[in-house]
Every structure is written in structure tokens, then in C-alpha cells.
Amino acid sequence: MARPRKCRKVCQMPRTKEFRPVSETLAKTEVILTVDEYETIRLIDREGFSQEECSTYMQVGRTTVQLIYNSARKKLATALVDGLPLRIEGGDYQLCDGKEEFCGCGGCKRHRHSCIQKKEDGAMRIAIPLDENQQDVCIVLARAPYFLFREDGVDTIVENPAAQAQGGAGLQAAQFLVDHEVDALITVRCGQNAAEVFQAAGMKIYQSVNKAAADDLKAMEEGQLEELTKFHAGYHGVQ
């Protein structure tokens, strides 16, 4: 009797399950990407996980993840090169039950509340750029007069040393936050160069949706903030 295949843990189903090329003629063949193949693409290519980290989160061996990932990449290439429709469905997977204390996969809504409050080596440190009144979120990250740091329920407000910089304020502010070991940033917008610094440091970037910083922090604790995925190009030294 063949050994049953172990289900791969998947933290969330894809938001969009079908992609079709813009064409006057409908393709008769479509590429099927399984849900577990999609998850390897999301974790490795979107979240920046190594294959070893991906295998840990999906609860399968590294070799298995490598095979799934290679299959997924080949299917994506076939769909793009040949102009074929792509549909995500099926596969050997099991949705996350949310029982782990910490997930860290970057997309599991069941864990969003705990993931922003806890990490494997201590309390999560969250940063928000503040206006002069030290209460409202500053819309320009690099030139914010202050940053609010929240860690383990304690708030600290510090001056932003990059606020008056003649040039490269975005990168200076980004490095300041990285040096202060910030794990998550809440901001209205973010420049591409600064975002690359944050992502290289493993920092999560969330979209501010409120005027008051306190309201954004509450929304984050309740799992209502989405990750910021669109970044603008720097201009006039400001990001």
C-alpha cells in the first residue's frame, strides 16, 4: 500500500483564483496551480522565506517544498510564455487551524492578532511616524518630527534625526528604525528605497488608515490593518 501524502499547511486561500490573458480567442488549455503550490510561491517569492523556513511553516520536508516550488514556477512560466489561463485549485493541503501561538507567515488572518503582539524572541516593537502634536500620524515618513514606538504595551516618543536632513531623508529614517530593531511599521506611505531597507531587515509595513496614531494601533491589535504593498519613488530627497 502506498504511503499517504502528508497535507501541507496553508495559512490562507488565495484572494484571486483565476487569471486569464487578454485575447480575442479563448485558450482551450488552462494551467492548474494547486493551493499548496500557490502557498510556496507566496511564502518564498512574496514573503521572502527560504525553502527551509517555508518547509517549517507548511509542516513538510524541505525536499518536498523544493519539489512543490519547482512545479509551481514551471506552471507559472508556462502560463506566461504560452499565454494560457491560470486557475488555482486543489492539491494536498490543510488550512491552518490557528492554534499555534505564533505563526509569522505574513498572511494568516487567524494569527494576525498574535503575530503583531508576539515574536519568538520577545515583544513586538511597532513604530508610527508622528506629527508635531505627537498624536496624529505624519503622512511623510521621512520628514516626520517624531516616531512613536510601542513595545509590550509601553509607548515611547523619540525625535526623528532624519527630519531635517538635506538629502536622503528616507534612507536615514529607515536605517534609524532598523537600528532601533522595529518589527512593524504603520505608515501612510513609504518610498521604494526605504521599503527595500525595511524588507531586507524583515520588518513588516502596514497601511495607516486613521488620523490618530492611537486608532491605528488599536486597529492593528484587532487585525484590521493590511500590509502596505505599493511604494512610491523618492523625490527631492524625501520619502
Residue pairs with C-beta under 8 A, 6 or more apart in sequence:
5 92
6 59
6 60
6 64
6 92
7 92
7 93
7 94
8 36
8 39
8 58
8 59
8 60
8 64
8 68
8 91
8 92
8 93
8 94
9 57
9 58
9 59
9 93
9 94
9 95
9 96
10 35
10 36
10 39
10 58
10 93
10 94
10 95
10 96
11 39
11 57
11 95
11 96
11 103
11 105
11 107
11 108
11 110
11 111
12 95
12 96
12 107
12 108
12 109
13 35
13 95
14 35
14 38
14 42
14 88
16 88
17 87
17 88
17 89
18 85
18 86
18 87
18 88
19 79
19 85
19 86
19 87
20 85
20 86
21 27
21 83
21 84
21 85
23 83
27 83
27 84
27 85
29 84
30 84
30 85
30 86
30 87
31 75
31 76
31 78
31 79
31 84
31 85
31 86
31 87
32 75
32 87
32 88
32 89
32 90
33 72
33 75
33 76
33 86
33 87
33 88
34 72
34 88
34 89
34 90
34 91
34 92
34 93
35 88
35 89
35 90
35 91
35 93
36 58
36 68
36 91
36 92
36 93
37 68
37 69
37 71
37 72
37 75
37 91
38 72
38 88
39 58
39 93
40 54
40 58
40 65
40 68
40 69
40 72
41 69
41 72
41 73
41 76
42 107
43 49
43 53
43 54
43 57
43 58
43 105
43 106
44 50
44 51
44 54
44 69
46 106
47 105
47 106
47 107
48 199
48 202
49 57
51 62
51 65
51 66
51 69
52 62
54 65
54 69
55 61
55 62
55 64
55 65
57 103
57 104
57 105
58 65
75 86
76 86
78 84
79 85
79 86
96 103
96 105
96 108
96 110
96 111
97 110
98 108
98 110
98 111
100 111
101 114
101 118
102 111
102 114
102 115
102 118
102 119
102 120
103 110
103 111
103 114
103 115
104 111
104 115
104 119
104 120
105 111
106 204
106 227
108 115
109 223
112 223
113 221
113 222
113 223
116 124
116 126
116 184
116 204
116 220
116 221
116 223
117 123
117 124
117 221
118 124
119 183
123 151
123 152
124 151
124 183
124 184
125 149
125 150
125 151
125 180
125 181
125 182
125 183
125 184
126 149
126 150
126 151
126 182
126 183
126 184
126 185
126 186
126 217
126 220
127 147
127 148
127 149
127 150
127 177
127 180
127 182
127 184
127 185
127 186
128 137
128 147
128 148
128 150
128 185
128 186
128 187
128 208
128 213
128 216
128 217
129 137
129 138
129 140
129 141
129 144
129 146
129 147
129 160
129 187
130 136
130 137
130 138
130 144
130 145
130 146
130 147
130 148
130 157
130 213
131 137
131 138
131 144
131 145
131 146
132 145
134 146
134 148
134 157
135 212
135 213
135 214
136 211
136 212
136 213
137 186
137 187
137 188
137 208
137 210
137 211
137 212
137 213
137 216
138 144
138 145
138 146
138 188
139 188
139 189
140 189
140 238
141 170
141 173
141 187
141 188
141 189
141 190
141 191
141 194
141 239
142 162
142 163
142 165
142 169
142 170
142 172
142 173
142 191
142 194
142 238
142 239
143 160
143 162
143 163
143 169
143 238
144 160
144 163
144 173
145 159
145 160
145 163
146 157
146 158
146 159
146 160
147 157
147 158
147 160
147 176
147 177
148 155
148 156
148 157
148 213
149 155
149 156
149 157
149 158
149 180
149 182
150 156
150 217
158 180
160 173
160 176
161 172
161 176
162 169
162 170
162 172
162 173
162 176
163 169
163 173
165 172
165 237
166 237
167 237
168 237
169 237
169 238
169 239
170 191
170 193
170 194
170 234
170 237
170 238
170 239
171 193
171 194
171 197
171 239
173 194
173 239
174 193
174 194
174 197
174 198
174 239
175 197
177 185
177 198
177 203
178 197
178 198
178 201
178 203
182 203
183 202
183 203
183 204
184 203
184 204
184 205
184 206
184 220
185 198
185 203
185 204
185 205
185 206
186 206
186 207
186 208
186 213
186 216
186 217
186 220
186 225
187 205
187 206
187 207
187 208
187 228
188 207
188 208
189 228
189 231
189 232
190 198
190 205
190 228
190 231
190 232
190 239
191 231
191 232
191 233
191 234
191 238
191 239
192 231
192 232
192 233
192 234
192 239
193 234
193 239
194 231
194 234
194 239
195 205
195 228
195 231
198 205
199 205
204 227
205 227
205 228
206 220
206 225
206 226
206 227
206 228
207 225
207 226
207 227
207 228
208 216
208 225
209 216
209 219
209 224
209 225
210 216
210 219
216 225
219 225
232 239
